[in-house]
Amino acid sequence: MLRALKGLIPLLILSGCIAVAWWLYVNQPEMEVRQKPPTYVRVEGTVLRSATYPLRVKAQGTVQPRTRSTLVPEVSGRVVSVSDAFRPGGFFAEGEILLELDRVDYETAVTIAEASLAQAELVLAEEEARAGQAADDWKDLGRSGAVPPLVARLPQLAKARADVAAAEAQTEQARRNLERTRIRAPYEGQVIEQVVDVGQFVGQGTTLGRIFATDYLEVRLPLPEQESRFLDLPHAYKDDKGEGSGEAIPVALLAQIAGEQVIWEGEIVRVESGLDEQTRQAVAVARVSEPYAKREDGRPPLLMGTFVQAEIDGGELENVFVIPRSAVRAGNEIILISEENRLSRVTVHPLVSNADHLVVKAGTGTAISDGDVLCLTPIPFPADGARVIPTIDGRAPGKGVAGPLPDVPTAATTRS
């Protein structure tokens, strides 16, 4: 009996648990029905208004001299004097003597050439006298007709005249060689490098130094294709003489000198004949006149080799929208906010663009128009038609801004 009770007790406990579980299942409470509220993103926006945009085309380049030369002598000799200006960084005027070679041998050559010329002129005078006497003798003999060339000593006279011409040429050559012992500056400029000094013997073609012209400097500026189409560039044509046709375009050149920004005014004077091989861009040439002249503001001169940023005046673009770069997505896509506070993705085609703005043409037939509301808040995954709560130009959301506040839609009923 006791053993039977021990076996029955577990069965009774199990049966009781099953009964309680069944009762709980049958009498479970009703689940509460809830509505999932919609989620709206708060965004900042601005109303688009057409405006006028001052176009400043930006480029960069390195300052280069318009003329750079290597000085070499046309005669040989020992350097006997060097100008104080012929030192690295020294300025010189056009025609100034920079170096002078030993002149003794060339002065001797001039003396010898002049003596040879005097001898040749004497021989010519004698031959002319003999020719005149021969013609008189022919007539005195009563002979008629032209005097034969040999009798008139015409060949001897021609040789004497040729000897005089040769002596004159040799004399002129000797005088030129003498003058060439003085190395003169071909233009106004500055010395880059001095190679020789006093006492050194130099031959024809020996490098004496390197110089460059300082009347103006030039900067090659590769132009961005998108912006350059709005510039009236001075392109060169076949019939043009000198610089390109059209008026020069003002340009400001900026550089950091000793931690301070310095600006030089210049102008675009021509466009090179071909595109830059690396960037495939047209290259304009800016010119800065008198870059080494002392400035009233005391700022330093524009040095050769300076890297400069250029800003070219491109006039004004009228009837355009200026869109902040931060509001533009990849592929030149922007987000508009409709009157119902819904998002709309639109692709625009900018006229020009830079790191700060996109400039888009306004008017009929364009993707955006006056009064459209541009979304300024970056949204990672904007969906067309998604509703937002906008703040437009600092105004709190409400009717009359971008439209009425969004109505809360009925969410699907779920069981949780």
Buried (B, 14 or more C-beta within 10 A) or exposed (E): EEEEEEEEEEEEEEEEEEEEEEEEEEEEEEEEEEEEEEEBBEBBBBBBEBBEBEBBBBBBBEBBBBBEBEBBBEBBBEBBEBBEBBEEEBEBEEEBBBBBBBBEBBBEBBEEBBEBBEEBBEBBEEBBEBBEEBBEEBEEEEEEEEBEEEBBBBEBBEBBBEBBEEBBEBBEEBBEBBBBBEBBBEBBBBBBEBBBEEEEEBEEEBEBBBBBBBBBBBBBBBBBEBBBEBBEBBBBEEEEEEBBBBEBBEBBBBBEEEEEEBEBEBBBBBBBEEEEEEEEBBBBBBBBEEBBEEEEEEBEBBEBEBEBBBBBBBEEBEEBBBBEEEBBBEEBEBBBBBEEBBBBBBEBEBBBBBEEBBBBBBEEEEEBEEEBBBBBBEBEEBEEEBBBBBBBEEEEBEEEBBBEBBEEEEEEEEEE
